Each structure stands twice: as C-alpha cells, then as structure tokens.
C-alpha cells in the first residue's frame, strides 16, 4: 500500500506516533486481505503490534513485564550459548549473514522452548513469516508466510520455555501468548540482524568499542527506519488534512533525533534485548577471529522499512557492493 503522505520533523514524528486518530492498521482492514482465511489471520489479529483496541495497553504491559523479568546477564549468557550452537567458525560471507538473522531468532527459541534440532527450520519459517507481515510482500511471499505462520503456531503450542511460561502467566491466555511469542520473532528478526550487520561494518573501519558503535547505528541509521500509520477518521497531522484511510509514512530518524525503537504506545518493549543480543553476538564473532574480508561485499535487504546488510561472496569485482 503506497503512503504518499509523510512527515519529516521530530515534532511531526512524535505527533504522528501518539496521534489518537492514527492507527497501525486501516479501520476497514485490520488484517491484510491476503492473510484472511489463512493460518496467519488469527496470529496477525492477535499481535499487540497490530492492535489499537482497548486490549492493547494491557497486552503490551504484560509482554513488557515478561521481557523485563529477565536480566541483562540472563540474555547475554543465553545469547553466547546460542551463538556457540550456531557457529564454531565462519568461512563464508553467506554464513555470516545467516548467523546475523539466526542469532535473535534462536535466542528467542531457546527461551521460548524450541528444541535445538528444530531451529534451522524455525529460522526459515520466521524469515518467511516476516515477509508476509512487513509491508510490500509479493503474492508468493504472502502465501509462503501464511504457511509458515501455521508451522510457527504448532511450535508455540508445544512451547514450555521460561519466556513462554512468563508470557502465558502475564497475559493469562495461552493462545494470545502463542501469537505474541510469534510476534517477538517478527519484531526481533530484521531489527537485530540489521544492528549486528551495521555494527560489524562500522567496526571494520572505526576503533571505538562495539557498545559505542551499536549506539551510533541506533542514532544514525536505525535498522528499522520507517513505520506507517493510517487515518482512522478525517483528521489533521502536522497542520495538514488527512482523510480516513490515508496512509502516512513516518521516518524513525529525523535531523533532530532517532526513534530507533519507536515512540508512544507502540514503542518496542524489547530494546534492551536487541542491544544485549547484538553486543553479545559481536563479542562472540570477534572471539572467532573471522576473516574481515567477509564484510567486503553486501547488499541491503530488499525491504520497505528495514536497513539490513546481507553479506555475500563475490566471485569477481562488480558494482553490486553495498555502500555504507
């Protein structure tokens, strides 16, 4: 869906992200038509990220409480454990790209209670699901993502890890906890992979600490760089008229400020998780002493709202190398 209306200033971004007349979905289309009557339909409808109803604040608070019940050290130690399972060495750029996407997904899988032997398939399912939830997916991507949603739902029906148990306890409804556990995969996948990849690129030509460079990525080039809102009724934004149903593109980086984890009622509740996973992942990769030439060639992920470098092995020099 095209969004011809956009805002640019910090004030307008804050207004848009807290505007009572703007929602995360069009009023007439709470679920994308391509997902109706598919396994993705009930999951999408249950995601706290896709709701603006009276349930949203309480559900958001419950998810936040479950995430906040784990310490930074819990997250870091589990990330290192998962990183060791994913890679004892990296010999190709493609393996590095896969590691960056897999680490946040498999960290959540570990804490939600998905068996190690299932995680390679799980990563593929999450990647397919993300494509059908994020804006701009093709017809085939929507179909593949809807099928993946059904597989993810079955996995979450069997989940019994500490994070899932705390989600269920806080939310008080297992099916709603299952859907929002899947939502955590969606929220973490591209954003954390982008944070890892962009920080590695900065580290290749800057000497500051990984922690500082992570903060620089979030401040200068947030991995999730735009979001959208829809006018729920005729209204005004930034002094201009909006008609019901009109879409608004909102940058998460302005000249004055970065909103890397959003702002307002839909601000990401897992910002500390993303930063801790990225830092632990980079520390682990640094200890592997992987060849820095693996960073030489990359493409930006094809996405309307994510800024994720995907590293690849060039057979010969060409003009397809990413510009960072």
C-alpha positions as a Markdown table, in Angstrom:
| # | Residue | x | y | z |
|---|---|---|---|---|
| 1 | Unk | 0.0 | 0.0 | 0.0 |
| 2 | Unk | 1.5 | 3.3 | -1.1 |
| 3 | Unk | 1.8 | 6.1 | 1.6 |
| 4 | Unk | 2.0 | 9.4 | -0.3 |
| 5 | Unk | 1.7 | 11.4 | 2.9 |
| 6 | Unk | 4.9 | 11.6 | 5.0 |
| 7 | Unk | 6.3 | 13.7 | 7.9 |
| 8 | Unk | 9.9 | 14.7 | 8.4 |
| 9 | Unk | 10.4 | 16.8 | 11.6 |
| 10 | Unk | 10.9 | 15.5 | 15.1 |
| 11 | Unk | 7.7 | 17.3 | 16.3 |
| 12 | Unk | 5.7 | 15.8 | 13.4 |
| 13 | Unk | 7.0 | 12.3 | 14.0 |
| 14 | Unk | 6.1 | 12.5 | 17.7 |
| 15 | Unk | 2.7 | 13.8 | 16.8 |
| 16 | Unk | 2.1 | 11.0 | 14.3 |
| 17 | Unk | 3.2 | 8.2 | 16.7 |
| 18 | Unk | 0.9 | 9.5 | 19.5 |
| 19 | Unk | -2.0 | 10.7 | 17.4 |
| 20 | Unk | -5.3 | 9.4 | 18.6 |
| 21 | Unk | -6.7 | 9.5 | 15.1 |
| 22 | Unk | -3.9 | 7.3 | 13.6 |
| 23 | Unk | -3.7 | 3.6 | 13.9 |
| 24 | Unk | -1.3 | 0.8 | 12.9 |
| 25 | Unk | -3.9 | -0.7 | 10.6 |
| 26 | Unk | -6.7 | 0.9 | 8.4 |
| 27 | Unk | -10.0 | 0.9 | 10.3 |
| 28 | Unk | -11.7 | -1.1 | 7.4 |
| 29 | Unk | -8.8 | -3.6 | 7.1 |
| 30 | Unk | -7.5 | -4.8 | 10.5 |
| 31 | Unk | -5.9 | -7.8 | 8.7 |
| 32 | Unk | -4.4 | -7.6 | 5.2 |
| 33 | Unk | -6.8 | -9.2 | 2.7 |
| 34 | Unk | -4.1 | -11.7 | 1.5 |
| 35 | Unk | -3.9 | -13.2 | 5.0 |
| 36 | Unk | -7.6 | -13.7 | 5.5 |
| 37 | Unk | -8.7 | -17.3 | 6.0 |
| 38 | Unk | -5.0 | -18.4 | 6.3 |
| 39 | Unk | -3.1 | -19.6 | 9.4 |
| 40 | Unk | -1.6 | -16.1 | 9.6 |
| 41 | Unk | -5.0 | -14.5 | 10.1 |
| 42 | Unk | -5.6 | -15.2 | 13.8 |
| 43 | Unk | -2.0 | -14.6 | 14.6 |
| 44 | Unk | -1.9 | -11.2 | 12.9 |
| 45 | Unk | -5.1 | -10.2 | 14.5 |
| 46 | Unk | -3.7 | -11.0 | 18.0 |
| 47 | Unk | -0.4 | -9.3 | 17.7 |
| 48 | Unk | 0.0 | -6.4 | 20.1 |
| 49 | Unk | 2.0 | -4.5 | 17.4 |
| 50 | Unk | -1.1 | -4.6 | 15.1 |
| 51 | Unk | -3.8 | -3.5 | 17.5 |
| 52 | Unk | -5.1 | -0.2 | 18.7 |
| 53 | Unk | -8.1 | -1.6 | 20.6 |
| 54 | Unk | -8.8 | -1.5 | 24.4 |
| 55 | Unk | -6.9 | -4.7 | 24.9 |
| 56 | Unk | -3.6 | -3.3 | 23.5 |
| 57 | Unk | -2.3 | -1.3 | 26.6 |
| 58 | Unk | -2.9 | -4.3 | 29.0 |
| 59 | Unk | -1.4 | -6.8 | 26.5 |
| 60 | Unk | 1.6 | -4.5 | 25.8 |
| 61 | Unk | 2.2 | -4.2 | 29.6 |
| 62 | Unk | 2.0 | -8.0 | 30.0 |
| 63 | Unk | 4.6 | -8.6 | 27.3 |
| 64 | Unk | 6.8 | -5.9 | 28.7 |
| 65 | Unk | 6.6 | -7.4 | 32.2 |
| 66 | Unk | 7.6 | -10.9 | 30.8 |
| 67 | Unk | 10.6 | -9.5 | 28.9 |
| 68 | Unk | 11.7 | -7.3 | 31.8 |
| 69 | Unk | 11.7 | -10.3 | 34.2 |
| 70 | Unk | 15.0 | -11.5 | 32.5 |
| 71 | Unk | 18.2 | -9.7 | 33.5 |
| 72 | Unk | 20.8 | -8.4 | 31.0 |
| 73 | Unk | 23.1 | -11.2 | 32.2 |
| 74 | Unk | 20.4 | -13.8 | 31.5 |
| 75 | Unk | 20.0 | -12.6 | 28.0 |
| 76 | Unk | 23.8 | -12.2 | 27.4 |
| 77 | Unk | 24.7 | -15.7 | 28.7 |
| 78 | Unk | 21.9 | -17.3 | 26.7 |
| 79 | Unk | 23.0 | -15.4 | 23.6 |
| 80 | Unk | 26.5 | -16.7 | 23.9 |
| 81 | Unk | 25.2 | -20.3 | 24.4 |
| 82 | Unk | 23.1 | -20.0 | 21.3 |
| 83 | Unk | 25.9 | -18.4 | 19.3 |
| 84 | Unk | 28.1 | -21.3 | 20.1 |
| 85 | Unk | 25.4 | -23.7 | 18.8 |
| 86 | Unk | 25.1 | -21.7 | 15.6 |
| 87 | Unk | 28.7 | -21.3 | 14.6 |
| 88 | Unk | 32.1 | -22.5 | 15.8 |
| 89 | Unk | 33.7 | -20.9 | 12.7 |
| 90 | Unk | 32.6 | -18.7 | 9.8 |
| 91 | Unk | 34.2 | -19.3 | 6.4 |
| 92 | Unk | 31.9 | -17.5 | 4.1 |
| 93 | Unk | 30.0 | -14.2 | 4.0 |
| 94 | Unk | 26.8 | -16.1 | 3.5 |
| 95 | Unk | 27.3 | -17.9 | 6.7 |
| 96 | Unk | 27.8 | -14.6 | 8.5 |
| 97 | Unk | 24.5 | -13.3 | 7.0 |
| 98 | Unk | 22.7 | -16.4 | 8.2 |
| 99 | Unk | 24.3 | -16.0 | 11.6 |
| 100 | Unk | 23.1 | -12.5 | 12.0 |
| 101 | Unk | 19.5 | -13.4 | 11.2 |
| 102 | Unk | 19.6 | -16.6 | 13.2 |
| 103 | Unk | 21.0 | -15.3 | 16.4 |
| 104 | Unk | 18.0 | -13.3 | 17.6 |
| 105 | Unk | 15.5 | -15.9 | 16.3 |
| 106 | Unk | 17.4 | -18.8 | 18.0 |
| 107 | Unk | 17.9 | -16.8 | 21.2 |
| 108 | Unk | 14.1 | -16.4 | 21.5 |
| 109 | Unk | 13.7 | -20.1 | 20.5 |
| 110 | Unk | 15.9 | -21.1 | 23.4 |
| 111 | Unk | 14.0 | -19.1 | 25.9 |
| 112 | Unk | 10.6 | -20.0 | 24.5 |
| 113 | Unk | 11.4 | -23.7 | 24.5 |
| 114 | Unk | 12.0 | -24.7 | 20.9 |
| 115 | Unk | 14.4 | -27.7 | 20.6 |
| 116 | Unk | 17.8 | -27.1 | 19.0 |
| 117 | Unk | 17.1 | -29.7 | 16.2 |
| 118 | Unk | 14.1 | -27.6 | 15.1 |
| 119 | Unk | 15.8 | -24.3 | 14.9 |
| 120 | Unk | 17.3 | -24.3 | 11.4 |
| 121 | Unk | 13.8 | -24.9 | 10.0 |
| 122 | Unk | 12.4 | -22.3 | 12.5 |
| 123 | Unk | 14.7 | -19.6 | 11.1 |
| 124 | Unk | 13.4 | -20.2 | 7.6 |
| 125 | Unk | 9.8 | -20.1 | 8.9 |
| 126 | Unk | 10.3 | -16.8 | 10.7 |
| 127 | Unk | 12.0 | -15.3 | 7.7 |
| 128 | Unk | 9.0 | -16.3 | 5.5 |
| 129 | Unk | 6.6 | -15.0 | 8.2 |
| 130 | Unk | 8.4 | -11.6 | 8.4 |
| 131 | Unk | 8.0 | -11.2 | 4.6 |
| 132 | Unk | 4.2 | -11.6 | 4.8 |
| 133 | Unk | 3.8 | -9.3 | 7.8 |
| 134 | Unk | 6.1 | -6.5 | 6.7 |
| 135 | Unk | 4.8 | -4.1 | 4.0 |
| 136 | Unk | 5.5 | -4.7 | 0.4 |
| 137 | Unk | 5.4 | -8.5 | 0.2 |
| 138 | Unk | 4.7 | -10.2 | -3.1 |
| 139 | Unk | 1.8 | -12.6 | -3.6 |
| 140 | Unk | 4.1 | -15.6 | -3.3 |
| 141 | Unk | 5.7 | -14.2 | -0.2 |
| 142 | Unk | 2.3 | -13.7 | 1.4 |
| 143 | Unk | 1.4 | -17.3 | 0.6 |
| 144 | Unk | 4.7 | -18.7 | 1.9 |
| 145 | Unk | 4.5 | -16.5 | 5.0 |
| 146 | Unk | 0.9 | -17.7 | 5.7 |
| 147 | Unk | 2.1 | -21.3 | 5.5 |
| 148 | Unk | 5.0 | -20.6 | 7.8 |
| 149 | Unk | 2.6 | -19.0 | 10.3 |
| 150 | Unk | 0.8 | -22.3 | 10.7 |
| 151 | Unk | 4.1 | -24.1 | 11.4 |
| 152 | Unk | 5.1 | -21.5 | 13.9 |
| 153 | Unk | 1.8 | -21.8 | 15.6 |
| 154 | Unk | 2.3 | -25.6 | 16.0 |
| 155 | Unk | 5.7 | -24.9 | 17.5 |
| 156 | Unk | 4.4 | -22.4 | 20.0 |
| 157 | Unk | 1.6 | -24.8 | 21.0 |
| 158 | Unk | 4.4 | -27.1 | 22.3 |
| 159 | Unk | 6.5 | -24.3 | 23.8 |
| 160 | Unk | 7.4 | -24.6 | 27.5 |
| 161 | Unk | 10.5 | -22.4 | 28.0 |
| 162 | Unk | 10.8 | -19.8 | 30.7 |
| 163 | Unk | 10.0 | -16.9 | 28.5 |
| 164 | Unk | 6.9 | -18.6 | 27.1 |
| 165 | Unk | 5.7 | -19.5 | 30.6 |
| 166 | Unk | 6.1 | -15.9 | 31.8 |
| 167 | Unk | 4.3 | -14.6 | 28.8 |
| 168 | Unk | 1.4 | -17.0 | 29.4 |
| 169 | Unk | 1.3 | -16.1 | 33.1 |
| 170 | Unk | 1.4 | -12.3 | 32.4 |
| 171 | Unk | -1.1 | -12.4 | 29.5 |
| 172 | Unk | -3.4 | -15.0 | 31.1 |
| 173 | Unk | -4.4 | -16.6 | 27.8 |
| 174 | Unk | -2.3 | -19.3 | 26.2 |
| 175 | Unk | -3.5 | -18.7 | 22.6 |
| 176 | Unk | -2.8 | -15.0 | 22.9 |
| 177 | Unk | 0.6 | -15.8 | 24.4 |
| 178 | Unk | 1.4 | -18.1 | 21.5 |
| 179 | Unk | 0.5 | -15.4 | 18.9 |
| 180 | Unk | 2.6 | -12.8 | 20.6 |
| 181 | Unk | 5.5 | -15.2 | 21.1 |
| 182 | Unk | 5.5 | -15.5 | 17.3 |
| 183 | Unk | 5.3 | -11.7 | 17.2 |
| 184 | Unk | 8.5 | -11.5 | 19.2 |
| 185 | Unk | 10.3 | -13.4 | 16.4 |
| 186 | Unk | 8.9 | -10.9 | 13.9 |
| 187 | Unk | 9.9 | -7.9 | 16.0 |
| 188 | Unk | 13.5 | -9.2 | 16.6 |
| 189 | Unk | 14.4 | -10.7 | 13.3 |
| 190 | Unk | 15.3 | -7.8 | 10.9 |
| 191 | Unk | 16.0 | -5.2 | 13.5 |
| 192 | Unk | 18.6 | -7.2 | 15.4 |
| 193 | Unk | 20.1 | -8.6 | 12.3 |
| 194 | Unk | 20.5 | -5.1 | 11.0 |
| 195 | Unk | 22.0 | -3.9 | 14.2 |
| 196 | Unk | 24.6 | -6.7 | 14.1 |
| 197 | Unk | 25.4 | -6.2 | 10.5 |
| 198 | Unk | 25.7 | -2.5 | 10.5 |
| 199 | Unk | 27.8 | -2.5 | 13.7 |
| 200 | Unk | 30.2 | -5.0 | 12.1 |
| 201 | Unk | 30.6 | -2.7 | 9.1 |
| 202 | Unk | 31.4 | 0.2 | 11.4 |
| 203 | Unk | 33.9 | -1.9 | 13.3 |
| 204 | Unk | 35.7 | -2.6 | 10.1 |
| 205 | Unk | 36.9 | 1.0 | 9.8 |
| 206 | Unk | 36.4 | 2.5 | 13.2 |
| 207 | Unk | 38.2 | 1.8 | 16.5 |
| 208 | Unk | 35.5 | 2.6 | 19.1 |
| 209 | Unk | 34.0 | -0.1 | 21.3 |
| 210 | Unk | 31.3 | -2.3 | 20.0 |
| 211 | Unk | 28.9 | -0.9 | 22.6 |
| 212 | Unk | 29.5 | 2.6 | 21.4 |
| 213 | Unk | 29.2 | 1.7 | 17.7 |
| 214 | Unk | 25.8 | -0.1 | 18.4 |
| 215 | Unk | 24.6 | 3.2 | 19.9 |
| 216 | Unk | 25.9 | 5.0 | 16.8 |
| 217 | Unk | 23.9 | 2.7 | 14.5 |
| 218 | Unk | 20.8 | 3.3 | 16.5 |
| 219 | Unk | 21.4 | 7.0 | 16.5 |
| 220 | Unk | 22.4 | 7.5 | 12.9 |
| 221 | Unk | 21.0 | 4.6 | 10.8 |
| 222 | Unk | 18.3 | 2.7 | 12.8 |
| 223 | Unk | 17.8 | -0.8 | 11.3 |
| 224 | Unk | 14.1 | -0.3 | 11.2 |
| 225 | Unk | 14.0 | 3.2 | 9.6 |
| 226 | Unk | 10.3 | 3.8 | 8.9 |
| 227 | Unk | 6.9 | 2.8 | 10.1 |
| 228 | Unk | 3.3 | 3.6 | 9.0 |
| 229 | Unk | 0.1 | 4.8 | 10.4 |
| 230 | Unk | -3.4 | 5.1 | 8.9 |
| 231 | Unk | -6.0 | 7.8 | 9.5 |
| 232 | Unk | -8.9 | 6.2 | 11.4 |
| 233 | Unk | -11.1 | 9.2 | 10.6 |
| 234 | Unk | -10.8 | 12.5 | 8.9 |
| 235 | Unk | -8.2 | 14.5 | 10.9 |
| 236 | Unk | -5.1 | 16.7 | 10.7 |
| 237 | Unk | -1.4 | 15.9 | 11.1 |
| 238 | Unk | 1.4 | 18.5 | 11.1 |
| 239 | Unk | -1.2 | 21.1 | 10.1 |
| 240 | Unk | -2.3 | 19.2 | 7.1 |
| 241 | Unk | -5.6 | 17.5 | 6.4 |
| 242 | Unk | -5.8 | 13.7 | 6.3 |
| 243 | Unk | -8.8 | 11.7 | 5.1 |
| 244 | Unk | -10.0 | 8.5 | 6.7 |
| 245 | Unk | -7.9 | 5.5 | 5.5 |
| 246 | Unk | -5.0 | 7.6 | 4.3 |
| 247 | Unk | -1.6 | 6.1 | 4.9 |
| 248 | Unk | 1.3 | 8.1 | 6.5 |
| 249 | Unk | 5.0 | 7.1 | 6.2 |
| 250 | Unk | 6.9 | 8.0 | 9.4 |
| 251 | Unk | 10.7 | 8.1 | 9.5 |
| 252 | Unk | 12.3 | 6.8 | 12.7 |
| 253 | Unk | 15.3 | 9.0 | 12.1 |
| 254 | Unk | 15.0 | 12.8 | 11.8 |
| 255 | Unk | 17.6 | 15.5 | 11.7 |
| 256 | Unk | 17.0 | 16.1 | 15.4 |
| 257 | Unk | 16.5 | 12.6 | 16.9 |
| 258 | Unk | 16.4 | 8.9 | 16.3 |
| 259 | Unk | 13.4 | 6.8 | 17.3 |
| 260 | Unk | 15.1 | 3.5 | 16.6 |
| 261 | Unk | 12.7 | 1.6 | 18.8 |
| 262 | Unk | 9.7 | 3.7 | 18.1 |
| 263 | Unk | 7.8 | 6.1 | 20.3 |
| 264 | Unk | 4.4 | 6.2 | 22.0 |
| 265 | Unk | 2.1 | 3.2 | 22.7 |
| 266 | Unk | 3.8 | 1.0 | 20.1 |
| 267 | Unk | 7.3 | 1.6 | 21.3 |
| 268 | Unk | 9.3 | -1.6 | 21.2 |
| 269 | Unk | 9.3 | -3.2 | 24.7 |
| 270 | Unk | 12.4 | -5.3 | 23.9 |
| 271 | Unk | 15.0 | -2.5 | 23.1 |
| 272 | Unk | 17.3 | -3.8 | 25.9 |
| 273 | Unk | 17.1 | -7.3 | 24.5 |
| 274 | Unk | 18.1 | -6.2 | 21.0 |
| 275 | Unk | 21.1 | -4.2 | 22.3 |
| 276 | Unk | 22.3 | -7.0 | 24.6 |
| 277 | Unk | 21.9 | -9.7 | 21.8 |
| 278 | Unk | 23.8 | -7.5 | 19.3 |
| 279 | Unk | 26.6 | -6.8 | 21.8 |
| 280 | Unk | 27.0 | -10.4 | 22.9 |
| 281 | Unk | 26.8 | -11.6 | 19.3 |
| 282 | Unk | 29.5 | -9.2 | 18.2 |
| 283 | Unk | 31.7 | -10.2 | 21.1 |
| 284 | Unk | 31.3 | -13.8 | 20.1 |
| 285 | Unk | 32.1 | -13.1 | 16.5 |
| 286 | Unk | 35.2 | -11.1 | 17.5 |
| 287 | Unk | 36.4 | -14.0 | 19.5 |
| 288 | Unk | 36.1 | -16.2 | 16.4 |
| 289 | Unk | 38.7 | -14.0 | 14.6 |
| 290 | Unk | 36.7 | -14.4 | 11.4 |
| 291 | Unk | 38.3 | -13.0 | 8.2 |
| 292 | Unk | 37.3 | -9.3 | 7.8 |
| 293 | Unk | 37.1 | -9.8 | 4.1 |
| 294 | Unk | 33.7 | -11.5 | 4.7 |
| 295 | Unk | 32.4 | -7.9 | 5.1 |
| 296 | Unk | 33.7 | -6.8 | 1.8 |
| 297 | Unk | 30.5 | -7.3 | -0.3 |
| 298 | Unk | 27.0 | -6.8 | 0.9 |
| 299 | Unk | 23.6 | -5.9 | -0.4 |
| 300 | Unk | 20.9 | -4.1 | 1.5 |
| 301 | Unk | 17.9 | -6.4 | 2.2 |
| 302 | Unk | 15.0 | -5.7 | -0.1 |
| 303 | Unk | 12.6 | -4.1 | 2.3 |
| 304 | Unk | 10.4 | -1.0 | 2.7 |
| 305 | Unk | 11.3 | -0.4 | 6.3 |
| 306 | Unk | 14.5 | -2.4 | 7.3 |
| 307 | Unk | 18.1 | -1.5 | 6.7 |
| 308 | Unk | 20.0 | -4.8 | 7.0 |
| 309 | Unk | 23.3 | -5.6 | 5.2 |
| 310 | Unk | 23.4 | -9.1 | 3.7 |
| 311 | Unk | 27.0 | -10.2 | 3.1 |
| 312 | Unk | 27.9 | -12.3 | 0.1 |
| 313 | Unk | 30.9 | -13.8 | -1.6 |
| 314 | Unk | 31.8 | -12.0 | -4.8 |
| 315 | Unk | 33.3 | -14.3 | -7.5 |
| 316 | Unk | 34.7 | -11.2 | -9.2 |
| 317 | Unk | 34.6 | -7.5 | -8.5 |
| 318 | Unk | 31.4 | -5.9 | -9.6 |
| 319 | Unk | 29.3 | -2.9 | -8.9 |
| 320 | Unk | 26.8 | -4.7 | -6.6 |
| 321 | Unk | 28.8 | -4.0 | -3.5 |
| 322 | Unk | 26.8 | -2.1 | -0.9 |
| 323 | Unk | 27.6 | 1.5 | 0.0 |
| 324 | Unk | 27.9 | 2.1 | 3.8 |
